[in-house]
Amino acid sequence: MSHIDVIGQQILEAVFMLFLSPFYYVSLLLIMLQFRRQLFLERKLFRNRLSSVTKQSLTVILWGTLLGIGISSVFVLLGVYITTELMMTVWITTIAAMLFRFRFICIAYVAGFIGILQVIWKWIPQASQIEWLQFIHDIHFPSLLIMVGVLHIMESLLLRFRSLRMELPAVVTGKRGKLIGAYQLQAFWPLPLFMFVPSEGGIQGLSLDWTTFFSSGSGQEGWMLTAFPILLGYSTWSLTQLPQQKAKQSSTWLLLYAFMVCGVAVLITFVPVLTILGALLCIVGHECIVWANKKKEENGVPFFTNGKQGLRVLAVIPDSPAAQLGIAAGETVYKVNGYMIETSEQLHKALRMNAAFCKLEIKDHHGESKFLQRAVFDGEHHQLGMILCPDDNVNYVMQMKQHAIWSYIQMRLSGWKQRHIHEDDTKQKTM
């Protein structure tokens, strides 16, 4: 069998392994549960559907697959490799983390945990006698760090594409007890990675015909391709700025973090004693991003609130009259049919002044006016598809808390579970 035939066979076997991996299907299930939860909360908070579960799920899965293939090519060229034991450790740790907080599914936390275990194994003589820790010594930690760095580079780029993110408008309680608008930015992408594992059990694997950075001196019996599906994800809140601005800011922080991790990975390749530095950077660096995001939102001025004049738009229903007119979230409805608007009641009254036509004056994000007009047809949304920042008439608010897997599984399946959902994801406002 020629070398090309062996490579082709390895690729086919890796793809076959991907579709046999239960973790890949767990990732797909979480994606669909996330969009299902988003749809449920949209209907609960705004009584309107702002997203499509099927369309968004297919889009995320498609992009995740394409990115997974691209990242796999980079890993193969660099010679980044893993072991079977490492794959199992990552999967088991990720599933366990989902029981507590969704953000812990990030591979950065798993890598930091494994790095600390490796340091303990090397520095404490008694640890080397523990049989179940023996495989920790064989893990190539720089390869794991490079994986963390490259994945976070891709994550930072994905955050800059709004069409690839899950943006959930919400009504929350501000720090002074006032109801404000907000956005929960939460995204998950299932990535099917194809990576090298050292051949074992006398099986002759592939011999690499190019010089690699990480796998030199390893894999004496050759290499085999294996499928390694992971779940890439990010979650944060935006209260003080537009969601696209928040995404760009978070993207910059993640990119800086990713380059630091990659730099430390290269350094550890030559100075293995610095493994503890890489392990702590994975965990502490990621937590610093979470902390910085939280502090910025707590100390800033809420953006999605109504001012003295006009009503600010929190979100726009897709394909609605407002969307067709080009009205965007964060803009302010200033006048309707020539009347100044300060409350939702005034908006409804002004729209009824002319049942067949409406003229709008909108203040954009820079405070400049734009004038819009459109015919009004029967059956269209009573606010033209605009979801406005909350007032005192809101019945439900969303709790800003970290969710575990249970909040995604325990969705409303019948009427008797409705009260439980109110207590979990939304709470009824008490007068």
Order of alpha helices (4+ residues) and beta strands (2+ residues): alpha-alpha-alpha-alpha-alpha-alpha-beta-beta-beta-alpha-alpha-alpha-beta-alpha-beta-beta-alpha-beta-beta-beta-beta-alpha-alpha-beta
